[in-house]
Amino acid sequence: MADIRIRGEPTADPQVCRFVVDRSLHAGNASFDSAMAAENAPLAEALFALPGVCAVTIARDTVSVTKQGDAAWPE
C-alpha cells in the first residue's frame, strides 16, 4: 500500500483545522455534526473519538475538523 501524505492547514476560523490528503477520500461532501451522525463513516468516527471534536466535513481530498472550546490545537 502506498504512503498517504496529509498536510495540515490553518483556517481563518481558529476552531477549524483543515487537512489536505494526496488522494480523494469522498466523491462529494459529507458533513457530520456529532459522533452519532458519523456512524458507518470510519474516518469521521475516528476523528470524533478525539477529545473536543464537534464537527467533521469531508470533501474530496480535504478533511475539516472543528473543535469545541478555546483550547489550542495540539501540535
CORVENGI-V198179 format. One record per backbone hydrogen bond with DSSP energy under -1.0 kcal/mol. NH is the residue of the N-H (numbers start at 1). CO is the residue of the C=O. If there is no record, write none. Layout:
BEGIN
{{NH CO} {NH CO}}
END
This chain:
BEGIN
{{7 20} {9 18} {16 13} {17 65} {18 9} {19 63} {20 7} {21 61} {22 5} {25 60} {30 58} {32 56} {38 34} {39 36} {41 38} {45 41} {46 42} {47 43} {48 44} {50 47} {53 50} {54 66} {55 66} {56 32} {57 64} {58 30} {59 62} {60 28} {62 59} {63 19} {64 57} {65 17} {66 55} {67 15} {68 52}}
END
